[in-house]
Each structure stands twice: as structure tokens, then as C-alpha cells.
Amino acid sequence: MGMAANKVGIISCSGEEIPEGTISRIATRLVLEKLRPEETVTICLPLFLAGSEDERAFARVFPTITVDGCDKRCAEIGTKKYSGKPTATVVVTDILKKYPQLNLKSRDELNAEELELAEKVAEEIAKKVDEALSQKRGAKRRKS
Amino acid sequence: MERKVSKQNVFIIPCSGIGKSLGTVGRKAAYKVIEELRPNQARTTCLALLTIGDEETLKMIRENPCISIDGCPAQCSKKNIEASKGKLVRSIMVTDVLRNHRGLKPEGVIKLNAEGEKLASLLADEVVKEVDKIEGDDE
């Protein structure tokens, strides 16, 4: 984790059981691959329990944004429990309230409408990445 | 032929695998089994619920047989089920299936390429064999 200086961590819930979990996972990947590829890193949430102290250091090394599909908030709770307090949180069901006409169906392949929602969630995450980086730079300036 | 409805549900639990194609292959295979191949016998739950120790989920995986599917040697699914004292009856590594089909080059996490899809189907067939074995044992 040596390149931590300019990176923000994103941890998604695994969310296999519900479509919102798949949205959360795809949105996270969109940020990692397309929106902020140079500024973000991730780790599999279940690795906090299955892995070592190195993995559990993740949220202490990187300012971390958790992305959850539902209000069980596994990513947020798991990150707090094993690693550190997240810098920011995103919950898909909260964002979904703005789009009451959307009826999520698929846990596997997202349809066009679901993919559009994943893109909106990804934009929310990207905003929080920018805020976290700006806070980090501000704190660095104040120190020097 | 209509399949009988199971008295129990076999839990198919893939790793979250967000960093690698093989994680997506495992997840895709799990959906294939629970939604297409054995919808009356198999189901899934969120692995993350085990990570946070959700009581209701722990109870279900302790009472029902579980099959883990892992995309990498960290074996998060297997280890989370074991740590949760779940009834783990079989652990499957995506890499073991890939080893038997070396020509396949799965790629993509958001969207698998055709070879990734093919590997997911082959993996799903392996999982189905295990589900049927468990169902057979239950009779």
C-alpha cells in the first residue's frame, strides 16, 4: 500500500442476493475503471475476515468510501468493525429514492435502465472521491 | 420432467471478487445455478452478511448445506463460511475448473468476455453436480 498518498479506497458490499448489490458492485467498478482510475483502489470486503492484518489496515491507510446496496450497510459496518471509520458512505437504496419509477429486476446482467442507475451511483462515488482527495490535500497543506 | 422441490435449500455462496475476472465468473456461475439450473434447490445470500455476522444469515448457513465458490487463493467465501460455523459441504475454486479448460482466457469484471461466460457455464455445471449430490444424500 505504498502509493497511498493520492489514492482513495472504495469498498463495495458483495450484494449477491439483491439487484441493488449488483448496482453497488458495478458502480464501484465504473469508478475504478472509468471515472477515477488513477485515484482509486479497492479490496474485497470479505477479505477483512478471511485475510490478514495487512488487509485490515486498508481503511487506516486510504481514506475509504463504502458503497452499500441496502440499509443492512455491510460494507460500512464491516469496514468500521475490521479496518477503520469510512470517510464517506453511499447507499444505493437512498439514491434509488430519487428514481421511484425504477423497478430493479436483475442480479446478474443489468438492463439499460439499471446500468443508467449504476452510472448515477458511480458519479456520486466519484464526487466523494474528489472531496476526500481535496480534504487530504488540505490537511497536507496545513501540516507543511 | 418436473424436478422435485427440495426440503432444504443449498446455499451457493460466491466470493465478492470485485478485483478480478474470476470473481465475476464465480458470481455468474452462482446465478446460473440458482436462477436457471436448480432454482428450486439452490439459493444464495450476500457473503458480506457473514463478514458482519448478521444473526439471521448465520442461522441459515448453519442449518443448510453451503457450497463456496472462490475466484482466488484468498478463498474469502470458504473462509467466511468456516469462520461463521456454516455447514460447508464443498468448496470450489474457479481456477480448478479453468485448469481443465486451459484454452479459455476470461476477461472483464463489469462485463465478462465470451470465454469468461463459457467458463461460468462450465463452473455452473460443476456446482449443479454438487447440488444434486447433496439432494441425493438428503433422500
Interface residues (C-beta under 8 A of the other chain):
Chain A: S12 C13 S14 G15 E16 E17 I18 G21 R25 I26 T28 R29 L30 E33 T42 I43 C44 L45 P46 L47 F48 L49 A50 G51 K72 C74 A75 I77 G78 K81 Y82 R107 D108
Chain B: I13 P14 C15 S16 G17 I18 G19 G23 R27 K28 A30 Y31 E35 T44 T45 C46 L47 A48 L49 L50 T51 I52 D54 A74 Q75 C76 S77 K79 N80 A83 V109 I110
